[in-house]
Amino acid sequence: MSTMTTSGPRATGAAERGSADDALLAAATGDQHAFAQFYDATVPVVFGTVLRVLRDHAQSEEVVQEVFLEAWRTAVRFDPARGTARGWIVTMAHRRAVDRVRSSQASSDRDERAGIREPAPYDSVSEEVEVLLEREEVQRALSALTPVQREAVDLAYYGGRTHREIAEDLRLPLGTVKTRLRDALIRLRDVMGVTVA
Amino acid sequence: MSGTDDATTRGGTREDVDSLAGAWALDALDDDERALYERHLQSSPAARDGAEQLRETASRLGVTTPAQPPPHLRASILAAIADTPQERSAPAASVVAGARPASSGRSVDAPAAPGAPVDLAEQRRRRRGRPGYALLAAAACAVVAVGGVTYAVDARRDADRLSATVAAQERYQEQVESVLTSAGAQVVRVDATGGGAATVVHAGTRAVVLADLPPVPDRQYQLWFVEGQTVRSAGLLPAPADGRSTFFVPDTGGASGLGISVEPVGGSQQPTTQPIVLAPIPA
């Protein structure tokens, strides 16, 4: 903190960020109505992320249920100075999904590469403009990656593969994979404008 | 070797982001690596800021493929929270590993790695509750492959962590850490027959075994030195903490390998079952 003022990563959809953050902060004081708002604001990305990792509706719903209960229980730990509320719960959800993939017997039968395929598009009719804008922004950022960076990110984030496994899969030195993942995220961060304010 | 195959970014930013930050942000570390890396983050605010930015970035990837769960899920969750108590204590304002009581409840301190309140590694670290990992953290990056961080509080007396004295715990942990932080540490990871894996970190003739093995009811895992055709016991693995056992081997002697087998409680003079792990000891 001495060298940098960290008020945390700022997403561009500031209004959206603010509402989910405020809702979670209020929920931390026991406000169930605020928690419902937090759920509504974040669940499409939470469920979308988990579904893309697990590719199974029933399991994904379980994870979403678990993770929102955990979020309710531990809401006091959310620190808006260190990230967004949506980022907080998506991170929790993603980790749970990945843990499931890794521990599941079925994971060996799973075609990792299939996990990369994008699922059918969102069918909601009520997407708000800022949601659309953010999606476009992320897509633009993804298109700024090199193909090998994109591949590594997809294998890791959606395939649930460890960097070690990715190195084996792609027959690359581990150091190359680490660098690739890091540089890809730095690129995404810069294009998306996730910065330390 | 191509650490430079991908584009660099604008000046000054990349240095703040160490090499594992990307893999960490994408959940592409295994549990042991993650725990080590998060300990590193705990000791380095700059690294932590950089890594958290990347994680926030990663959390936005799912924006491209949002999906709505069925309405009953919402109803079910909102009904459940009505009966679910919340943690009440405010988290500490900032990180700092500092003095965290070994017995600390989950609610009182801020998560070392925010956003991961359900992280088992985090819980393990809390239980372990010991400050001062700068050294280990520094080594964590050098010896990435080192697995394990799940020190059993007392590997020799598994059932009784709480009654072990702090001094004994710390002595033991220091031994474990001195191996894990050794500059020339070598790491051998072996998958176990029947599931699980063992990681052995060697520093000279000292070693730490990090065993991630399925539970064996009414049996114990026993560690063996393999020396040519002879096998001698190296001790019994402690009961796992969160699924993992840590075992410090003070001297591997002239052994060429370490084995693990399932034995009756109390151990055997010689292995009575086929070893499930055979890990060579690096020369």
Interface residues (C-beta under 8 A of the other chain):
Chain A: M1 T3 M4 T6 G8 P9 A11 A28 G30 Q32 F35 A36 Y39 D40 V43 P44 V45 V46 F47 G48 T49 L51 R52 S60 E61 V64 Q65 V67 F68 L69 E70 W72 R73 T74 A75 V76 R77 F78 D79 R82 G83 T84 R86 G87 W88 V90 T91 M92 H94 R95 R96 V98 E118 P119 P121 Y122 D123 S124 V131 E134 R135 V138 Q139 L142 T146 V148 Q149 V153 A156 Y157 G160 R161 T162 H163 R164 I166 P173 L174 G175 T176 V177 K178 T179 R180 L181 R182 D183 A184 L185 I186 R187 L188 R189 D190 M192 V194 T195 V196
Chain B: M1 S2 G3 T4 D5 D6 A7 T8 T9 R10 T13 R14 V17 S19 L20 A21 G22 A23 A25 L26 D27 A28 L29 D30 E33 P45 A46 D49 E52 Q53 L54 R55 E56 T57 A58 S59 R60 L61 G62 V63 T64 T65 P66 A67 Q68 P69 P70 L73 R74 S76 I77 L78 A80 I81 A82 T84 P85 Q86 E87 R88 S89 A90 P91 S94 S107 A110 P111 P114 G115 A116 P117 V118 D119 V144
